[in-house]
Amino acid sequence: MKKIVASAMLVATVLAATSAFAAPGGPGRYRFNQGNVAGWTMMTPEERTEHQNKMRSIKTYDECTAYQEEHHKLMEERAKEKGIPLRNPRQNACDRMKARGFIK
């Protein structure tokens, strides 16, 4: 019986800890990461958070693409300074956000 209670407590703890790492805003929010943000690896953790907050505050597709273009230029400059190629994201965040109804 003690093993069952201990197992249940462990499962509850793991689930609670896992949910703490979910994207802000809960389920259904768009997640930003190295797969959809150009230059993700060249950004500081603070810059990543700032970028995520900015992208989540955007309301229109045009605003999104304008910000995304500005961000790409900054990351291209950093990549050039470091002498490394800028890896483009596998997907366009603005297109995905529009398709999911997060922006108009």
FISEBA-747436 format. One record per residue: x, y, z of N, C-alpha, C, CB in turn; residue number from 1. Coordinates in nm, 4 decimals. Glycine has a CB too. Layout:
N
+----------+----------+----------+----------+----------+----------+----------+----------+----------+----------+----------+----------+-----+
:     n_px :     n_py :     n_pz :    ca_px :    ca_py :    ca_pz :     c_px :     c_py :     c_pz :    cb_px :    cb_py :    cb_pz : seq :
+----------+----------+----------+----------+----------+----------+----------+----------+----------+----------+----------+----------+-----+
:        X :        Y :        Z :        X :        Y :        Z :        X :        Y :        Z :        X :        Y :        Z : NUM :
...
+----------+----------+----------+----------+----------+----------+----------+----------+----------+----------+----------+----------+-----+
This chain:
104
+----------+----------+----------+----------+----------+----------+----------+----------+----------+----------+----------+----------+-----+
:     n_px :     n_py :     n_pz :    ca_px :    ca_py :    ca_pz :     c_px :     c_py :     c_pz :    cb_px :    cb_py :    cb_pz : seq :
+----------+----------+----------+----------+----------+----------+----------+----------+----------+----------+----------+----------+-----+
:   0.0814 :  -0.1189 :   0.0000 :   0.0000 :   0.0000 :   0.0000 :   0.0869 :   0.1269 :   0.0000 :  -0.0932 :  -0.0011 :   0.1204 :   1 :
:   0.1946 :   0.1254 :   0.0799 :   0.2841 :   0.2401 :   0.0849 :   0.3481 :   0.2660 :  -0.0511 :   0.3918 :   0.2185 :   0.1905 :   2 :
:   0.3782 :   0.1576 :  -0.1254 :   0.4392 :   0.1725 :  -0.2578 :   0.3433 :   0.2397 :  -0.3547 :   0.4823 :   0.0361 :  -0.3127 :   3 :
:   0.2156 :   0.2077 :  -0.3461 :   0.1161 :   0.2681 :  -0.4342 :   0.1025 :   0.4170 :  -0.4051 :  -0.0196 :   0.1982 :  -0.4184 :   4 :
:   0.0968 :   0.4516 :  -0.2778 :   0.0864 :   0.5925 :  -0.2395 :   0.2116 :   0.6681 :  -0.2828 :   0.0652 :   0.6063 :  -0.0869 :   5 :
:   0.3278 :   0.6103 :  -0.2606 :   0.4536 :   0.6736 :  -0.3007 :   0.4582 :   0.6909 :  -0.4523 :   0.5746 :   0.5902 :  -0.2525 :   6 :
:   0.4142 :   0.5903 :  -0.5262 :   0.4118 :   0.5987 :  -0.6727 :   0.3169 :   0.7082 :  -0.7194 :   0.3705 :   0.4639 :  -0.7337 :   7 :
:   0.2007 :   0.7168 :  -0.6582 :   0.1029 :   0.8193 :  -0.6939 :   0.1584 :   0.9590 :  -0.6665 :  -0.0280 :   0.7980 :  -0.6163 :   8 :
:   0.2272 :   0.9740 :  -0.5547 :   0.2870 :   1.1036 :  -0.5214 :   0.3966 :   1.1399 :  -0.6205 :   0.3436 :   1.1018 :  -0.3788 :   9 :
:   0.4753 :   1.0423 :  -0.6613 :   0.5807 :   1.0665 :  -0.7592 :   0.5213 :   1.1102 :  -0.8920 :   0.6665 :   0.9412 :  -0.7782 :  10 :
:   0.4176 :   1.0415 :  -0.9367 :   0.3516 :   1.0779 :  -1.0622 :   0.2958 :   1.2192 :  -1.0537 :   0.2392 :   0.9781 :  -1.0957 :  11 :
:   0.2316 :   1.2529 :  -0.9439 :   0.1748 :   1.3870 :  -0.9260 :   0.2843 :   1.4934 :  -0.9288 :   0.0965 :   1.3952 :  -0.7936 :  12 :
:   0.3966 :   1.4650 :  -0.8657 :   0.5086 :   1.5592 :  -0.8634 :   0.5652 :   1.5796 :  -1.0032 :   0.6187 :   1.5096 :  -0.7687 :  13 :
:   0.5829 :   1.4712 :  -1.0773 :   0.6368 :   1.4807 :  -1.2134 :   0.5411 :   1.5593 :  -1.3024 :   0.6619 :   1.3397 :  -1.2725 :  14 :
:   0.4123 :   1.5333 :  -1.2933 :   0.3149 :   1.6065 :  -1.3738 :   0.3141 :   1.7546 :  -1.3405 :   0.1763 :   1.5487 :  -1.3538 :  15 :
:   0.3227 :   1.7873 :  -1.2138 :   0.3245 :   1.9282 :  -1.1725 :   0.4503 :   1.9974 :  -1.2234 :   0.3159 :   1.9400 :  -1.0189 :  16 :
:   0.5630 :   1.9293 :  -1.2132 :   0.6890 :   1.9882 :  -1.2606 :   0.6869 :   2.0055 :  -1.4113 :   0.8086 :   1.9010 :  -1.2193 :  17 :
:   0.6323 :   1.9102 :  -1.4822 :   0.6264 :   1.9170 :  -1.6281 :   0.5398 :   2.0333 :  -1.6734 :   0.5729 :   1.7860 :  -1.6859 :  18 :
:   0.4273 :   2.0542 :  -1.6072 :   0.3377 :   2.1624 :  -1.6475 :   0.4017 :   2.2992 :  -1.6263 :   0.2068 :   2.1540 :  -1.5702 :  19 :
:   0.4976 :   2.3092 :  -1.5374 :   0.5669 :   2.4365 :  -1.5136 :   0.6499 :   2.4787 :  -1.6338 :   0.6565 :   2.4259 :  -1.3906 :  20 :
:   0.6842 :   2.3831 :  -1.7192 :   0.7656 :   2.4139 :  -1.8362 :   0.6810 :   2.4371 :  -1.9611 :   0.8640 :   2.3019 :  -1.8613 :  21 :
:   0.5505 :   2.4335 :  -1.9489 :   0.4629 :   2.4576 :  -2.0631 :   0.4739 :   2.6041 :  -2.1036 :   0.3153 :   2.4201 :  -2.0298 :  22 :
:   0.4350 :   2.6307 :  -2.2263 :   0.4397 :   2.7678 :  -2.2759 :   0.3459 :   2.8562 :  -2.1940 :   0.4020 :   2.7730 :  -2.4255 :  23 :
:   0.3893 :   2.9802 :  -2.1651 :   0.3020 :   3.0710 :  -2.0928 :   0.1701 :   3.0868 :  -2.1678 :   0.3701 :   3.2079 :  -2.0730 :  24 :
:   0.0635 :   3.0988 :  -2.0957 :  -0.0663 :   3.1119 :  -2.1587 :  -0.1399 :   2.9798 :  -2.1646 :  -0.0514 :   3.1681 :  -2.2967 :  25 :
:  -0.0751 :   2.8735 :  -2.1245 :  -0.1408 :   2.7434 :  -2.1181 :  -0.1431 :   2.6710 :  -2.2503 :  -0.2798 :   2.7593 :  -2.0689 :  26 :
:  -0.2163 :   2.5610 :  -2.2534 :  -0.2248 :   2.4791 :  -2.3742 :  -0.2791 :   2.5598 :  -2.4908 :  -0.3127 :   2.3565 :  -2.3499 :  27 :
:  -0.2314 :   2.5300 :  -2.6085 :  -0.2798 :   2.5976 :  -2.7273 :  -0.1990 :   2.7200 :  -2.7659 :  -0.4205 :   2.6367 :  -2.7077 :  28 :
:  -0.1114 :   2.7662 :  -2.6773 :  -0.0270 :   2.8811 :  -2.7118 :   0.0836 :   2.8355 :  -2.8056 :   0.0332 :   2.9472 :  -2.5843 :  29 :
:   0.1273 :   2.9250 :  -2.8895 :   0.2345 :   2.8940 :  -2.9832 :   0.3667 :   2.8948 :  -2.9090 :   0.2369 :   2.9943 :  -3.1009 :  30 :
:   0.4489 :   2.7957 :  -2.9327 :   0.5795 :   2.7869 :  -2.8658 :   0.6892 :   2.8306 :  -2.9609 :   0.6065 :   2.6431 :  -2.8154 :  31 :
:   0.7796 :   2.9103 :  -2.9104 :   0.8922 :   2.9586 :  -2.9894 :   1.0167 :   2.8857 :  -2.9425 :   0.9092 :   3.1136 :  -2.9768 :  32 :
:   1.0965 :   2.8378 :  -3.0394 :   1.2166 :   2.7610 :  -3.0073 :   1.3108 :   2.7608 :  -3.1264 :   1.1805 :   2.6165 :  -2.9668 :  33 :
:   1.4152 :   2.6810 :  -3.1214 :   1.5154 :   2.6777 :  -3.2275 :   1.4573 :   2.6307 :  -3.3609 :   1.6303 :   2.5873 :  -3.1871 :  34 :
:   1.3433 :   2.5652 :  -3.3592 :   1.2818 :   2.5176 :  -3.4826 :   1.2083 :   2.6243 :  -3.5604 :   1.1882 :   2.4081 :  -3.4519 :  35 :
:   1.1725 :   2.7352 :  -3.4939 :   1.0952 :   2.8372 :  -3.5643 :   1.1429 :   2.9803 :  -3.5398 :   0.9521 :   2.8263 :  -3.5247 :  36 :
:   1.2600 :   2.9956 :  -3.4810 :   1.3162 :   3.1294 :  -3.4578 :   1.4573 :   3.1345 :  -3.5142 :   1.3164 :   3.1652 :  -3.3058 :  37 :
:   1.4754 :   3.2199 :  -3.6142 :   1.6088 :   3.2363 :  -3.6719 :   1.7032 :   3.2909 :  -3.5658 :   1.6051 :   3.3304 :  -3.7954 :  38 :
:   1.8199 :   3.2291 :  -3.5524 :   1.9207 :   3.2777 :  -3.4595 :   1.8954 :   3.2440 :  -3.3137 :   1.9320 :   3.4230 :  -3.4729 :  39 :
:   1.8065 :   3.1525 :  -3.2874 :   1.7718 :   3.1150 :  -3.1492 :   1.8967 :   3.0870 :  -3.0660 :   1.6801 :   2.9914 :  -3.1485 :  40 :
:   1.9920 :   3.0148 :  -3.1220 :   2.1117 :   2.9760 :  -3.0461 :   2.2058 :   3.0932 :  -3.0218 :   2.1862 :   2.8658 :  -3.1192 :  41 :
:   2.1871 :   3.2031 :  -3.0948 :   2.2721 :   3.3204 :  -3.0756 :   2.2099 :   3.4224 :  -2.9803 :   2.3003 :   3.3861 :  -3.2094 :  42 :
:   2.0935 :   3.3894 :  -2.9276 :   2.0237 :   3.4795 :  -2.8369 :   2.0497 :   3.4386 :  -2.6924 :   1.8725 :   3.4804 :  -2.8667 :  43 :
:   2.0543 :   3.5373 :  -2.6044 :   2.0655 :   3.5080 :  -2.4613 :   1.9291 :   3.4593 :  -2.4121 :   2.1134 :   3.6346 :  -2.3800 :  44 :
:   1.9249 :   3.3938 :  -2.2979 :   1.7947 :   3.3533 :  -2.2430 :   1.6988 :   3.4725 :  -2.2257 :   1.8148 :   3.2834 :  -2.1082 :  45 :
:   1.7528 :   3.5865 :  -2.1866 :   1.6694 :   3.7057 :  -2.1704 :   1.6143 :   3.7520 :  -2.3054 :   1.7499 :   3.8193 :  -2.1040 :  46 :
:   1.6971 :   3.7475 :  -2.4082 :   1.6506 :   3.7866 :  -2.5421 :   1.5442 :   3.6895 :  -2.5938 :   1.7693 :   3.7922 :  -2.6407 :  47 :
:   1.5615 :   3.5624 :  -2.5637 :   1.4611 :   3.4636 :  -2.6056 :   1.3264 :   3.4938 :  -2.5401 :   1.5072 :   3.3199 :  -2.5697 :  48 :
:   1.3288 :   3.5232 :  -2.4111 :   1.2054 :   3.5553 :  -2.3396 :   1.1428 :   3.6819 :  -2.3964 :   1.2325 :   3.5721 :  -2.1891 :  49 :
:   1.2248 :   3.7824 :  -2.4214 :   1.1758 :   3.9083 :  -2.4784 :   1.1139 :   3.8834 :  -2.6163 :   1.2910 :   4.0122 :  -2.4888 :  50 :
:   1.1811 :   3.8017 :  -2.6976 :   1.1299 :   3.7687 :  -2.8312 :   0.9959 :   3.6954 :  -2.8202 :   1.2324 :   3.6821 :  -2.9092 :  51 :
:   0.9875 :   3.5990 :  -2.7326 :   0.8635 :   3.5244 :  -2.7141 :   0.7502 :   3.6175 :  -2.6712 :   0.8830 :   3.4130 :  -2.6102 :  52 :
:   0.7779 :   3.7056 :  -2.5759 :   0.6763 :   3.7994 :  -2.5280 :   0.6308 :   3.8928 :  -2.6400 :   0.7306 :   3.8811 :  -2.4098 :  53 :
:   0.7255 :   3.9400 :  -2.7189 :   0.6917 :   4.0283 :  -2.8307 :   0.6033 :   3.9542 :  -2.9312 :   0.8201 :   4.0807 :  -2.8998 :  54 :
:   0.6438 :   3.8335 :  -2.9686 :   0.5671 :   3.7569 :  -3.0667 :   0.4271 :   3.7257 :  -3.0138 :   0.6406 :   3.6266 :  -3.1024 :  55 :
:   0.4152 :   3.6988 :  -2.8861 :   0.2840 :   3.6678 :  -2.8288 :   0.1945 :   3.7917 :  -2.8161 :   0.3014 :   3.6033 :  -2.6923 :  56 :
:   0.2551 :   3.9107 :  -2.8183 :   0.1764 :   4.0338 :  -2.8077 :   0.1300 :   4.0845 :  -2.9441 :   0.2578 :   4.1418 :  -2.7380 :  57 :
:   0.1834 :   4.0303 :  -3.0508 :   0.1502 :   4.0737 :  -3.1863 :   0.0075 :   4.0318 :  -3.2200 :   0.2501 :   4.0148 :  -3.2892 :  58 :
:  -0.0664 :   4.1213 :  -3.2855 :  -0.2079 :   4.0963 :  -3.3159 :  -0.2362 :   4.0702 :  -3.4639 :  -0.2900 :   4.2132 :  -3.2705 :  59 :
:  -0.1504 :   4.1207 :  -3.5549 :  -0.1787 :   4.1057 :  -3.6981 :  -0.0626 :   4.0389 :  -3.7714 :  -0.2082 :   4.2423 :  -3.7610 :  60 :
:  -0.0955 :   3.9800 :  -3.8865 :   0.0048 :   3.9136 :  -3.9685 :   0.1098 :   4.0142 :  -4.0171 :  -0.0618 :   3.8432 :  -4.0882 :  61 :
:   0.0653 :   4.1328 :  -4.0591 :   0.1595 :   4.2340 :  -4.1081 :   0.2563 :   4.2782 :  -3.9985 :   0.0835 :   4.3554 :  -4.1624 :  62 :
:   0.2046 :   4.2974 :  -3.8786 :   0.2898 :   4.3339 :  -3.7650 :   0.3908 :   4.2217 :  -3.7372 :   0.2034 :   4.3621 :  -3.6384 :  63 :
:   0.3440 :   4.0990 :  -3.7491 :   0.4297 :   3.9826 :  -3.7249 :   0.5431 :   3.9757 :  -3.8276 :   0.3465 :   3.8529 :  -3.7292 :  64 :
:   0.5075 :   3.9882 :  -3.9547 :   0.6115 :   3.9768 :  -4.0583 :   0.7111 :   4.0920 :  -4.0495 :   0.5476 :   3.9735 :  -4.1982 :  65 :
:   0.6633 :   4.2121 :  -4.0131 :   0.7547 :   4.3266 :  -3.9982 :   0.8533 :   4.3007 :  -3.8842 :   0.6750 :   4.4577 :  -3.9719 :  66 :
:   0.8029 :   4.2527 :  -3.7701 :   0.8913 :   4.2230 :  -3.6575 :   0.9852 :   4.1078 :  -3.6927 :   0.8090 :   4.1888 :  -3.5316 :  67 :
:   0.9322 :   4.0070 :  -3.7582 :   1.0138 :   3.8914 :  -3.7955 :   1.1279 :   3.9328 :  -3.8894 :   0.9261 :   3.7835 :  -3.8625 :  68 :
:   1.0983 :   4.0212 :  -3.9823 :   1.2006 :   4.0706 :  -4.0754 :   1.3107 :   4.1452 :  -4.0005 :   1.1373 :   4.1626 :  -4.1815 :  69 :
:   1.2700 :   4.2301 :  -3.9063 :   1.3654 :   4.3052 :  -3.8235 :   1.4532 :   4.2087 :  -3.7426 :   1.2900 :   4.4026 :  -3.7281 :  70 :
:   1.3899 :   4.1080 :  -3.6841 :   1.4629 :   4.0088 :  -3.6051 :   1.5621 :   3.9314 :  -3.6919 :   1.3650 :   3.9117 :  -3.5379 :  71 :
:   1.5196 :   3.8919 :  -3.8115 :   1.6084 :   3.8168 :  -3.9012 :   1.7318 :   3.8985 :  -3.9385 :   1.5330 :   3.7751 :  -4.0284 :  72 :
:   1.7124 :   4.0284 :  -3.9643 :   1.8259 :   4.1149 :  -3.9978 :   1.9259 :   4.1202 :  -3.8825 :   1.7772 :   4.2571 :  -4.0323 :  73 :
:   1.8757 :   4.1339 :  -3.7602 :   1.9627 :   4.1369 :  -3.6427 :   2.0404 :   4.0061 :  -3.6295 :   1.8803 :   4.1629 :  -3.5153 :  74 :
:   1.9721 :   3.8936 :  -3.6483 :   2.0378 :   3.7631 :  -3.6360 :   2.1369 :   3.7397 :  -3.7497 :   1.9334 :   3.6510 :  -3.6339 :  75 :
:   2.1069 :   3.7911 :  -3.8690 :   2.2019 :   3.7813 :  -3.9809 :   2.3299 :   3.8567 :  -3.9485 :   2.1393 :   3.8364 :  -4.1110 :  76 :
:   2.3162 :   3.9760 :  -3.8873 :   2.4332 :   4.0550 :  -3.8472 :   2.5172 :   3.9786 :  -3.7447 :   2.3891 :   4.1915 :  -3.7892 :  77 :
:   2.4525 :   3.9187 :  -3.6462 :   2.5248 :   3.8422 :  -3.5444 :   2.5968 :   3.7223 :  -3.6064 :   2.4282 :   3.7946 :  -3.4346 :  78 :
:   2.5285 :   3.6539 :  -3.6950 :   2.5883 :   3.5369 :  -3.7599 :   2.7098 :   3.5788 :  -3.8415 :   2.4853 :   3.4654 :  -3.8501 :  79 :
:   2.6965 :   3.6898 :  -3.9115 :   2.8083 :   3.7397 :  -3.9928 :   2.9269 :   3.7772 :  -3.9038 :   2.7641 :   3.8621 :  -4.0771 :  80 :
:   2.9004 :   3.8451 :  -3.7919 :   3.0067 :   3.8823 :  -3.6972 :   3.0784 :   3.7601 :  -3.6430 :   2.9490 :   3.9636 :  -3.5814 :  81 :
:   3.0033 :   3.6535 :  -3.6191 :   3.0608 :   3.5314 :  -3.5630 :   3.1177 :   3.4385 :  -3.6701 :   2.9562 :   3.4577 :  -3.4827 :  82 :
:   3.0927 :   3.4738 :  -3.7966 :   3.1430 :   3.3919 :  -3.9056 :   3.0748 :   3.2563 :  -3.9180 :   3.2886 :   3.3717 :  -3.8885 :  83 :
:   2.9488 :   3.2529 :  -3.8803 :   2.8743 :   3.1272 :  -3.8906 :   2.7496 :   3.1497 :  -3.9762 :   2.8354 :   3.0733 :  -3.7491 :  84 :
:   2.7031 :   3.0452 :  -4.0416 :   2.5815 :   3.0630 :  -4.1221 :   2.4578 :   3.0728 :  -4.0326 :   2.5653 :   2.9464 :  -4.2221 :  85 :
:   2.3619 :   3.1514 :  -4.0754 :   2.2369 :   3.1633 :  -4.0023 :   2.1447 :   3.0530 :  -4.0500 :   2.1721 :   3.3038 :  -4.0217 :  86 :
:   2.1063 :   2.9689 :  -3.9571 :   2.0152 :   2.8599 :  -3.9917 :   1.8736 :   2.9154 :  -3.9903 :   2.0297 :   2.7386 :  -3.8927 :  87 :
:   1.8071 :   2.9033 :  -4.1030 :   1.6697 :   2.9509 :  -4.1112 :   1.5768 :   2.8525 :  -4.0422 :   1.6273 :   2.9714 :  -4.2576 :  88 :
:   1.4700 :   2.9042 :  -3.9842 :   1.3750 :   2.8166 :  -3.9158 :   1.3095 :   2.7177 :  -4.0121 :   1.2679 :   2.8997 :  -3.8462 :  89 :
:   1.2675 :   2.6039 :  -3.9583 :   1.2005 :   2.5024 :  -4.0401 :   1.0613 :   2.5485 :  -4.0806 :   1.1918 :   2.3692 :  -3.9643 :  90 :
:   1.0058 :   2.6411 :  -4.0063 :   0.8711 :   2.6886 :  -4.0341 :   0.8625 :   2.8387 :  -4.0099 :   0.7683 :   2.6142 :  -3.9475 :  91 :
:   0.7679 :   2.9026 :  -4.0753 :   0.7480 :   3.0450 :  -4.0578 :   0.6484 :   3.0655 :  -3.9442 :   0.6982 :   3.1118 :  -4.1895 :  92 :
:   0.6939 :   3.1269 :  -3.8368 :   0.6102 :   3.1446 :  -3.7175 :   0.4855 :   3.2275 :  -3.7479 :   0.6909 :   3.2113 :  -3.6057 :  93 :
:   0.4977 :   3.3310 :  -3.8293 :   0.3817 :   3.4149 :  -3.8608 :   0.2756 :   3.3356 :  -3.9362 :   0.4246 :   3.5370 :  -3.9433 :  94 :
:   0.3181 :   3.2550 :  -4.0319 :   0.2229 :   3.1723 :  -4.1068 :   0.1525 :   3.0736 :  -4.0139 :   0.2949 :   3.0964 :  -4.2203 :  95 :
:   0.2292 :   3.0118 :  -3.9265 :   0.1708 :   2.9140 :  -3.8335 :   0.0769 :   2.9813 :  -3.7335 :   0.2819 :   2.8390 :  -3.7582 :  96 :
:   0.1164 :   3.0975 :  -3.6833 :   0.0311 :   3.1683 :  -3.5879 :  -0.1005 :   3.2104 :  -3.6530 :   0.1041 :   3.2913 :  -3.5319 :  97 :
:  -0.0937 :   3.2533 :  -3.7792 :  -0.2154 :   3.2919 :  -3.8514 :  -0.3037 :   3.1696 :  -3.8741 :  -0.1801 :   3.3589 :  -3.9869 :  98 :
:  -0.2426 :   3.0600 :  -3.9160 :  -0.3186 :   2.9369 :  -3.9420 :  -0.3887 :   2.8865 :  -3.8154 :  -0.2254 :   2.8276 :  -3.9973 :  99 :
:  -0.3284 :   2.9095 :  -3.7010 :  -0.3864 :   2.8626 :  -3.5739 :  -0.4818 :   2.9652 :  -3.5120 :  -0.2747 :   2.8303 :  -3.4743 : 100 :
:  -0.4952 :   3.0804 :  -3.5764 :  -0.5889 :   3.1816 :  -3.5279 :  -0.5360 :   3.2714 :  -3.4179 :  -0.7102 :   3.1156 :  -3.4795 : 101 :
:  -0.4042 :   3.2714 :  -3.3951 :  -0.3467 :   3.3567 :  -3.2918 :  -0.3350 :   3.5010 :  -3.3367 :  -0.2112 :   3.3051 :  -3.2513 : 102 :
:  -0.3219 :   3.5214 :  -3.4682 :  -0.3163 :   3.6570 :  -3.5253 :  -0.4102 :   3.6626 :  -3.6453 :  -0.1694 :   3.6958 :  -3.5672 : 103 :
:  -0.4469 :   3.7852 :  -3.6842 :  -0.5370 :   3.8041 :  -3.7990 :  -0.4620 :   3.8473 :  -3.9213 :  -0.6442 :   3.9061 :  -3.7671 : 104 :
+----------+----------+----------+----------+----------+----------+----------+----------+----------+----------+----------+----------+-----+
